[in-house]
Amino acid sequence: ALLSRWFGPVGWGVPLDTITIEPRVGGVYAFTMTNNDDATQTSPVHATFVELGPGKLIVGEERWSAEPEIAAGTVMQARMEFHPVDDRTSRLELRQGPYTPDIEDMARTGWASSFTKLDALLAEV
C-alpha cells in the first residue's frame, strides 16, 4: 500500500490493484504507473527479483519490449543497496540500466521526483 503512495514521478500514481510483489528470488514485482490527469497514459513495470539481501539489497531485472528507444529484448536491471547511516537511517544507492542518454535523463528525473514523494510520506510516519 505504501508503494502506491510514493512510487512514480509527481503527477503519476500506482493504483493499488495493479501491484503484485512476490519478495523472493524468482518472484515477480509488477505494477502500472498511471498519469493522474490522463489514465490512458500508463507505464507498466513487470520484473523479476534476481537477488535479495534482507534489509541490504534488492536486485530486479525487466526485459524491455515496448520502448522504441531501447532494443526489444534488452534486460534492464535495477539494483538498490541500503547502507546504514545510523539506527534509523540508511543511504540508498540505486543503479539502473542500460539506458540511452535520453532515457537515462528521464529515469534520473523520474526517480528524483518519486523520492520527493517518498520524503513527504516518510515525514508523515
Backbone torsions as a table, in degrees:
resi	resn	phi	psi	omega
1	ALA	NA	-36.5	179.6
2	LEU	-67.2	-36.4	177.9
3	LEU	-56.5	-39.9	-178.2
4	SER	-66.3	-21.1	-177.7
5	ARG	-87.1	-20.3	-175.9
6	TRP	-125.6	-23.6	-172.3
7	PHE	-74.2	142.1	-178.6
8	GLY	99.1	150.5	-179.4
9	PRO	-65.4	161.9	176.1
10	VAL	-52.8	134.2	-177.0
11	GLY	95.9	-5.5	178.4
12	TRP	-126.0	153.0	177.5
13	GLY	-138.0	172.8	176.8
14	VAL	-125.6	103.3	178.1
15	PRO	-58.9	133.1	-176.8
16	LEU	-54.4	-37.1	-177.1
17	ASP	-73.0	-3.6	177.2
18	THR	-97.3	-3.6	-172.1
19	ILE	-92.7	127.5	169.9
20	THR	-128.9	124.9	177.7
21	ILE	-133.9	120.4	175.7
22	GLU	-117.4	88.0	-170.9
23	PRO	-74.4	74.8	176.5
24	ARG	-154.2	154.4	176.2
25	VAL	-58.2	127.4	-175.5
26	GLY	92.2	-12.1	178.8
27	GLY	-77.3	160.7	-176.3
28	VAL	-98.0	145.1	161.3
29	TYR	-127.9	123.3	-174.5
30	ALA	-142.9	143.2	176.3
31	PHE	-168.1	169.2	179.1
32	THR	-126.4	120.7	171.9
33	MET	-79.4	136.9	-176.6
34	THR	-129.7	134.7	177.0
35	ASN	-65.8	130.1	-177.0
36	ASN	-65.2	-28.5	-177.8
37	ASP	-94.9	-19.6	-177.9
38	ASP	-145.4	94.2	-174.8
39	ALA	-63.3	-10.1	176.3
40	THR	-78.3	-15.6	176.5
41	GLN	-89.6	111.8	-177.8
42	THR	-131.5	159.0	175.2
43	SER	-140.5	95.5	-177.6
44	PRO	-77.6	147.8	173.6
45	VAL	-123.2	129.1	176.4
46	HIS	-142.2	100.5	-172.6
47	ALA	-131.4	172.6	-178.9
48	THR	-125.4	135.9	173.1
49	PHE	-70.2	126.6	178.7
50	VAL	-112.5	-15.9	177.7
51	GLU	-157.3	135.6	177.4
52	LEU	-138.2	131.9	173.0
53	GLY	-124.5	104.8	-171.2
54	PRO	-45.0	119.7	178.1
55	GLY	73.7	0.1	-174.3
56	LYS	-128.9	-30.8	-170.0
57	LEU	-150.7	135.9	171.5
58	ILE	-135.9	123.8	176.5
59	VAL	-128.1	128.3	177.6
60	GLY	-131.4	156.1	177.8
61	GLU	-130.7	143.1	178.8
62	GLU	-134.7	133.0	177.6
63	ARG	-90.5	119.3	-177.5
64	TRP	-76.4	140.6	177.9
65	SER	-137.3	-22.1	-170.1
66	ALA	-112.6	-15.3	-175.5
67	GLU	-78.4	120.2	-178.2
68	PRO	-66.6	-25.5	-177.9
69	GLU	-81.2	-11.1	-177.8
70	ILE	-122.3	131.2	-176.9
71	ALA	-59.7	134.4	176.9
72	ALA	-55.4	138.2	179.6
73	GLY	91.2	-9.4	176.9
74	THR	-64.1	133.7	178.0
75	VAL	-94.7	119.3	178.0
76	MET	-98.1	134.1	179.1
77	GLN	-114.9	138.7	171.8
78	ALA	-117.1	123.5	-178.9
79	ARG	-122.6	120.2	179.6
80	MET	-119.5	118.6	177.7
81	GLU	-114.3	133.9	-179.7
82	PHE	-107.5	124.3	-178.7
83	HIS	-115.4	119.9	-178.7
84	PRO	-61.2	136.9	174.8
85	VAL	-106.1	-46.7	174.9
86	ASP	-153.4	-167.1	-175.5
87	ASP	-63.3	-24.3	-175.7
88	ARG	-115.7	-6.3	-170.3
89	THR	-129.7	140.4	171.5
90	SER	-127.5	151.6	173.4
91	ARG	-98.6	131.5	-179.8
92	LEU	-98.2	127.5	172.2
93	GLU	-109.0	118.0	-176.0
94	LEU	-116.1	128.6	173.9
95	ARG	-128.2	135.5	-177.8
96	GLN	-147.4	141.6	177.1
97	GLY	157.4	-174.9	13.8
98	PRO	-82.8	149.6	178.4
99	TYR	-133.2	153.7	166.6
100	THR	-74.2	161.6	179.8
101	PRO	-55.6	-39.8	179.6
102	ASP	-64.7	-45.0	-179.7
103	ILE	-68.8	-36.1	178.3
104	GLU	-60.7	-44.7	177.9
105	ASP	-61.2	-43.0	179.6
106	MET	-64.5	-42.3	179.5
107	ALA	-65.2	-42.9	179.9
108	ARG	-61.3	-43.9	178.5
109	THR	-65.0	-41.9	179.2
110	GLY	-63.4	-44.6	178.3
111	TRP	-63.4	-43.4	179.7
112	ALA	-59.4	-41.3	179.0
113	SER	-66.6	-42.1	176.7
114	SER	-60.9	-41.7	-179.6
115	PHE	-67.2	-27.9	173.0
116	THR	-61.8	-43.0	177.5
117	LYS	-67.2	-38.2	178.2
118	LEU	-64.8	-42.5	177.6
119	ASP	-56.6	-44.3	179.3
120	ALA	-63.1	-41.4	179.4
121	LEU	-64.9	-44.5	-179.2
122	LEU	-66.6	-28.9	177.4
123	ALA	-66.9	-23.2	179.9
124	GLU	-77.9	-27.4	-173.8
125	VAL	-97.7	NA	NA
